[in-house]
Amino acid sequence: MIREFKEFALTGNLVELAVAFVLGLAFAAVVTSLVDDVIMQLVAAIVGKPDFSDLTFSIGDGEIRYGAFLTALVTFLIIAFVLFLIVKAVQKAMPAKVTQRDYPHCLSSIPVGASTCAFCTKDVQPAM
C-alpha cells in the first residue's frame, strides 16, 4: 500500500498539478494587487473613493450593504478583464501550433502527420 501511495503521490500529473496550483496562487496575488493597488486607486481618483462599502440602506432592523456587493462586482469585472488581456497577450506571443496542411493534389486540408489523404486516398509524405 505504501508503494502504491508513493507511485500515486510522485506521478508527473500530481506534481504538475501541485506546481500549477502554487503558481496559480502566486499569479492570483499579483492580479489582486494590480486590481486593488493600481486600478481601484484609479477608480478612487475618478469617483472619489476606492470602494463603496459604506453604501447601505436600512429596512426595519436589517441593514442592506449594497456597497460591499458593488465593490465585489467591480473588482470581479476588473480582474476578469485583466485576465482576459493577459491571456490575449500570451496567445499572441505564443506561436500557433500547426495541425493541418494543404494538400495540393485534391485541394484539401489534411493533418500534418497524415501519410494518406482522407479525401482522395493518395499517399502523401508526412510533413513532420
Contacts in CASP RR format, 6 or more apart in sequence:
PFRMAT RR
TARGET T0000
AUTHOR 0000-0000-0000
METHOD contacts of the structure
MODEL  1
MIREFKEFALTGNLVELAVAFVLGLAFAAVVTSLVDDVIMQLVAAIVGKP
DFSDLTFSIGDGEIRYGAFLTALVTFLIIAFVLFLIVKAVQKAMPAKVTQ
RDYPHCLSSIPVGASTCAFCTKDVQPAM
8 14 0 8 1.000
31 79 0 8 1.000
31 82 0 8 1.000
31 83 0 8 1.000
31 86 0 8 1.000
32 79 0 8 1.000
34 82 0 8 1.000
35 75 0 8 1.000
35 78 0 8 1.000
35 79 0 8 1.000
35 82 0 8 1.000
36 75 0 8 1.000
39 78 0 8 1.000
39 82 0 8 1.000
40 50 0 8 1.000
40 51 0 8 1.000
40 74 0 8 1.000
40 75 0 8 1.000
40 78 0 8 1.000
41 50 0 8 1.000
43 50 0 8 1.000
43 74 0 8 1.000
44 50 0 8 1.000
51 67 0 8 1.000
51 71 0 8 1.000
52 67 0 8 1.000
52 68 0 8 1.000
52 70 0 8 1.000
52 71 0 8 1.000
52 74 0 8 1.000
53 65 0 8 1.000
53 67 0 8 1.000
53 68 0 8 1.000
53 71 0 8 1.000
54 67 0 8 1.000
55 65 0 8 1.000
55 66 0 8 1.000
55 67 0 8 1.000
55 70 0 8 1.000
56 63 0 8 1.000
56 64 0 8 1.000
56 65 0 8 1.000
56 66 0 8 1.000
56 67 0 8 1.000
57 63 0 8 1.000
57 64 0 8 1.000
57 66 0 8 1.000
58 64 0 8 1.000
98 112 0 8 1.000
99 111 0 8 1.000
99 112 0 8 1.000
100 109 0 8 1.000
100 110 0 8 1.000
100 111 0 8 1.000
100 112 0 8 1.000
101 109 0 8 1.000
101 110 0 8 1.000
101 111 0 8 1.000
101 112 0 8 1.000
101 127 0 8 1.000
102 108 0 8 1.000
102 109 0 8 1.000
102 110 0 8 1.000
103 109 0 8 1.000
103 110 0 8 1.000
103 117 0 8 1.000
103 119 0 8 1.000
103 120 0 8 1.000
103 124 0 8 1.000
105 117 0 8 1.000
105 120 0 8 1.000
105 122 0 8 1.000
105 124 0 8 1.000
106 117 0 8 1.000
106 119 0 8 1.000
106 120 0 8 1.000
106 122 0 8 1.000
108 117 0 8 1.000
108 118 0 8 1.000
108 119 0 8 1.000
108 120 0 8 1.000
110 117 0 8 1.000
110 118 0 8 1.000
110 119 0 8 1.000
110 124 0 8 1.000
112 126 0 8 1.000
112 127 0 8 1.000
112 128 0 8 1.000
113 126 0 8 1.000
113 127 0 8 1.000
113 128 0 8 1.000
114 124 0 8 1.000
114 126 0 8 1.000
115 123 0 8 1.000
115 124 0 8 1.000
115 125 0 8 1.000
115 126 0 8 1.000
116 122 0 8 1.000
116 123 0 8 1.000
116 124 0 8 1.000
117 124 0 8 1.000
END
